[in-house]
Amino acid sequence: MASGKGNTNAAGILQAIYQAVFTDLSTLLANAGSPLTTLYVSLHTANPGATGNQSTSEAAYTSYARQAVARTTGGWTLTSETITNAAAINFPAATGGSETETYVGIGTASSGSGILLWFGALTSPLAVSSGITPVIAIGQLSITEA
């Protein structure tokens, strides 16, 4: 038997996670007591994998920090079953160290292990060294649920 999500369900999950908008289908995901209002985007030097967490293979250049993105329509744009970043995601400029970022992740914590919700390979590896400011342009972080 084939399995999958209906389009409305997929969009509802994306809305709940990235925009904190709850429809009848996504209300099941709501934590009405204290919902997360922010997700954190991370850079990784290797695939963190499905069993990894936010710190698995995470960037470690000097001054690196995960970047907060609000769970709102101002943080994420939804089109059909695809969610994209609504604004540029600017990481701190490297003040030391040298490494190549090959993956991006989205999770629940500003630091530490955190829950890794999604991850994927960057379209092009990003060489980071002193003076380089990694940026994910508007609409370049894209996740499709289908």
C-alpha positions in Angstrom: 0.0 0.0 0.0 1.4 3.4 -1.0 1.5 6.0 1.7 2.0 9.8 1.9 0.3 12.9 3.2 -2.5 14.8 1.5 -1.6 18.3 0.3 -3.7 20.0 2.9 -2.1 18.0 5.7 1.4 18.7 4.4 0.8 22.4 4.2 -0.9 22.4 7.7 2.2 20.8 9.2 4.5 23.4 7.6 2.2 26.2 8.7 2.2 24.9 12.3 5.9 24.4 12.5 7.2 27.5 10.6 4.4 30.0 11.0 2.7 29.0 14.2 -0.6 29.1 12.3 -3.0 26.3 13.4 -5.7 24.9 11.2 -8.0 22.1 12.0 -5.5 19.5 10.8 -2.4 21.1 12.5 -4.1 21.9 15.8 -2.9 18.4 16.9 0.7 19.8 16.8 0.0 22.8 18.9 1.4 23.1 22.4 -1.0 25.7 23.7 0.8 26.0 27.0 4.0 27.4 25.6 4.5 27.1 21.9 7.9 27.7 20.4 8.0 31.1 18.8 11.4 30.7 17.2 13.3 28.1 15.2 17.1 28.1 14.9 19.0 27.6 11.6 22.4 26.0 11.8 25.3 25.4 9.4 27.1 22.0 9.3 30.4 20.7 7.9 28.9 17.3 7.2 25.6 15.6 7.0 24.1 15.6 10.6 21.9 12.7 9.6 18.4 11.7 10.7 19.7 10.4 14.0 21.8 13.6 14.7 21.0 16.7 16.7 21.6 20.3 16.1 25.2 20.1 17.2 26.1 17.1 15.1 28.9 18.2 12.6 27.9 21.8 13.4 30.0 24.8 12.2 32.7 25.8 14.7 34.3 28.8 13.2 35.1 31.7 15.6 32.0 33.8 16.2 29.6 31.3 14.7 26.1 31.1 16.2 22.8 29.6 15.1 20.3 32.2 13.7 16.8 32.7 15.0 13.9 32.7 12.6 10.4 33.6 13.9 7.6 31.0 13.5 5.5 33.5 11.6 4.6 34.5 8.1 7.4 37.1 8.4 9.9 34.3 9.0 8.6 31.7 6.6 6.7 31.8 3.3 4.4 29.0 2.4 3.5 28.1 -1.2 1.6 24.9 -1.7 3.6 22.3 0.3 6.9 24.3 0.2 8.1 26.5 3.0 11.0 29.0 2.4 12.8 31.6 4.4 11.0 35.0 4.1 14.1 37.0 4.9 17.8 36.6 4.5 19.5 34.5 7.3 22.7 36.2 8.2 25.3 34.3 10.3 28.0 36.1 12.1 31.2 36.9 10.2 34.0 34.5 10.9 36.7 36.0 13.1 38.9 33.0 13.1 39.0 29.4 11.9 38.6 27.9 8.5 36.0 25.3 7.4 33.6 24.4 4.6 29.9 24.3 5.4 28.0 21.7 3.4 24.7 21.3 5.2 22.0 23.5 6.8 19.7 22.4 9.7 16.6 23.8 11.4 16.0 23.0 15.0 14.5 24.0 18.3 17.4 25.3 20.4 19.7 28.4 20.2 22.6 26.3 21.4 23.5 22.8 22.6 22.1 19.5 21.3 18.6 20.7 20.4 16.1 18.8 18.3 17.1 18.8 14.6 13.8 19.1 12.7 15.1 19.2 9.1 18.4 19.2 7.4 19.7 19.3 3.9 22.7 19.8 1.7 23.6 23.3 0.6 23.4 23.8 -3.1 27.1 24.8 -3.1 29.6 24.2 -0.3 30.4 27.4 1.5 34.1 28.0 2.4 34.3 30.1 5.6 37.4 31.8 6.9 38.1 35.0 8.7 36.0 37.9 7.3 33.5 35.7 5.6 29.8 36.3 6.5 27.7 33.2 5.6 24.2 34.2 4.3 21.2 32.2 3.1 19.4 34.5 0.7 15.6 35.0 0.8 13.9 31.9 -0.5 17.0 29.8 -0.7 16.2 27.6 2.3 13.4 25.5 0.9 11.6 22.5 2.4 8.8 20.6 0.6 6.4 18.2 2.4 4.5 16.1 -0.1 
